[in-house]
Amino acid sequence: MKLKNFLSQREIIPVIILAFLARLVLSVRQYAMTWDSSVYLGMAKSIFSFGHLGLWEPIRPLAWPFVLGIFWKIGLNPVTMGIVLQIALQVASVYLVYKITHRIFHKDLAILASLLFMFSPVLLESAFSLHSASLAMFFCLLSVYLFLNEKFFASGIIASLAFLATFYYGLFLVIFLIFLLRFKRFEPYKLLLGGFCIPLVPYLLLNLVLYRDPLLPFFSASSVIKNVVACNFLHAVPWYQYFVWIFLDNPLNLLLPVGLFFLFKKAETNRLLVFAGFALPFVYLATLHCRDVRYILFFLPFLSIITALGIESIMQKIRKKNYRGFFLVLIILLAAAYPLYRMLTLNAPADNADYYKLTNATNATLLTNNPKLALYTDSRLELLYYPLYTSSKAEFYAGDVVKNRRDLVFIDTCYGDLLCSPNDLKCPGATGNLMNALASNYKKVYYANYTMCEYSVFSGAK
């Protein structure tokens, strides 16, 4: 999109500015980095140190840690720069929601959809973590826009980058292939798939070199998601919880059924693409046992379009212009005030500074059940929890920590993961043996009970 064309669309410029300012204001608050944020930063350090520093999880796609790694390698703060980049990506995504909606429907609906999208609390919160969602969403929306304009080769390349940012965005390739059925020729398929393969093939070859299996990250990720204790057992929720999260993210999403009704009122192919962009990701996420509120970002842009269509349809039923204007202002205020209030009242749990301060040892080998250490140290982290914490892993380390002494071992019972699956009956006993091995063979240099969590650091130095 040329700058001249962008500036000619004056109606979206205030929305773009507002999207940026809202995130700029919220950036003054302190936000806690999450588990996934820590892993991506650790992988970033590992990529640009050729595995000598940081940590590595093969189940993670590489696009986002590669970007963070560039900031780290050139000496910039990767956390700060990651947040700055995510704000830019989200603002760009707001514009793409506008363009997609304008292309399929019309200008007024496009502005309303972009407003609903930009003020999503889940989207706002993700801007201040180091998740891969903002990057994947931007690439996904750009690929959809290019697809709508029949630029299939470019759409395939960008869709592949979305996939390499977050694997499940590969579902949009399936959606594109289905919608190409309206063409009675092979050329669009060839262009789309050819473009998709350009970033994908080097990634598969890299997997072949690293793991001797080009598909290992995909199968490993599927296994971990099905068996990880936290979301499958400890915080398990039913599939219909996504409906609750949709409403909590924006109460106006109650108008989703209205929007769906009017979406199907006209038989247009591109309208079906909006439905598929919402429904197929929703069904996919609902079938996974591991469910989390932040996953709604997968279908959020298309949810916003459908909800906006429901709001517009109700407004058209209001005959008096004064009442219609009042209703629109009320909708905009509700869309903005609720998420901003949620963000400003969000409690960010404080880290145990004394615990993480002990990671400052240089050239140390750290064994940990907590990837958050990657935020505080460039040391190489050996992971107790990866890919899954089981009785077998606990038994292995109970012997290994004695035979092969580590410089430091970090264990915490709150943020770290030494959770036993209810189906693994030997795990609690094996965990006890591991802790006894550490207590008997290492010196405990730190212990604290902080916010009802136990933090321990063991030193293997003789």
Residue, then its C-alpha position, 0 to 999 in steps of 0.5 A: m500500500k503506497l503512502k499516498n493511498f494510505l493518506s487518502q483514506r482519512e477515516i482510518i487515520p484517527v483509528i490508527i493514531l488512537a490504537f497507537l496512543a492507547r498502547l503508548v499510555l498503557s506501556v507506562r505500567q509494569y507488566a510481568m513477563t510470562w512463561d512463553s515470553s521467557v522461552y522465546l527470549g531464551m531461544a533468541k539467545s540460543i540462536f545467536s550464540f549457536g546454542h552456547l547460551g539461553l535455552w532451546e525448545p524444539i516445539r517452538p517455531l523460530a520466527w519470533p525468537f529469531v527477531l528477538g535475537i537480532f535485537w539481543k545480538i546488536g546490543l539492544n534490550p530485547v524485552t523493550m524492543g520486542i514490546v515496541l515491535q509488537i505495538a507496531l505490529q498490532v497497529a498495522s494489524v488494526y489497519l489490515v482489519y480495516k482493509i479486509t473489512h472494507r474490501i469485503f463490505h464497506k468503509d463504515l463497517a470497516i472502521l467499526a470492526s477495527l475499533l472493536f479489534m484494537f480495544s480487545p483486552v487480550l490483544l492489548e495484554s499481548a502487546f506487553s509480553l513477548h508472545s509470538a501472537s502479534l507477529a503471527m496475526f500480522f502475517c495472517l491478516l496480510s496474507v488474507y488481504l493479499f489473497l482477497n486481491e488474488k496475489f496468491f504467490a505473495s499470500g502463500i509466502i506471508a501465510s508461511l511466515a505466519f505458520l513459522a511464527t505460530f504453527y496453528y496459523g497453518l490452518f489458514l493455508v487450508i482455508f485458502l486452498i478450500f476457497l480456491l475451488r472457485f477457480k477452475r484452473f491450477e495456476p492459483y494453487k501452484l502460486l499459493l503453494g509455491g509461495f508457502c514452500i519458500p520459507l517452509v522448505p529451509y525450515l524443514l531442512l534445518n529440522l533435518v540437520l538439527y533433529r534428523d527429522p524435518l517434522l519433529p517440532f510439529f509432532s513434539a508440539s502436539s504431544v506436549i499440548k496433549n499432555v502438559v499438566a498445567c492446562n490439561f489438568l490443573h487449569a483445565v476448562p471445558w470447550y465452551q469456555y471460549f464463549v465465556w472468554i469471548f464475552l469477557d473480552n468484549p461484552l459487545n460480542l454478545l451480538l455475534p449471533v446477530g452478525l452471523f445471521f446478517l453475514f449469511k443473508k447475502a451469498e457472497t464468497n468473501r463473506l464465507l471467508v470471514f466466517a471460515g476465519f472465525a469458525l475453523p480456528f474456533v473449532y480447532l481450539a475447542t477440540l484441544h484439551c489445552r485451552d487458554v484465553r489468549y488463544i482467542l487471538f487466533f480468530l479475534p480479527f474475524l470475530s470483530i468483523i462479525t460483531a461489527l456487522g451485528i452492531e451495524s445491523i441493529m443501528q440500521k433498524i434505528r430510524k431516527k438519526n439522533y438515536r442512531g448517533f447516540f447508539l454509535v457513541l455508546i458502542i464506541l465508549l463501551a468498546a474503549a472504556y471496558p478494556l482500558y479499565r481492565m488493563l489499568t487495574l491489572n495486577a502484575p505479580a512482582d518477581n522475587a528479585d533476590y532469587y533471580k539476582l543469583t543468576n548473574a554468575t558468568n559462564a555458569t551451567l544452570l539447571t532449572n524448572n523455570p525458563k523465566l531465568a532467561l530474562y535475567t541471565d545469558s547463561r545456558l539453561e538446562l531445562l528440568y521440565y522439557p518436554l514434559y516433567t515425568s517420573s522418568k525425568a525425575e529419576f534420571y536427574a536424581g542420579d545425574v545431578v550427583k554424577n554431573r554436578r551443575d554450577l547452580v540449580f534453581i527450583d521454585t514451586c510457583y512459576g517453575d514446572l515440576l507438576c506431576s500428571p495425575n496419571d503418573l503415580k510414581c512421579p511424586g516419589a521420584t520428585g522427592n528423591l530428586m529433591n533429596a539428591l540435591a539436598s544431600n549433594y549440593k549446598k543450598v545457597y538460597y531459600a525463600n517463601y515468597t508470595m506463598c511460593e518456595y524458591s531454592v537455589f543449590s550450588g554444586a561448587k566444591 
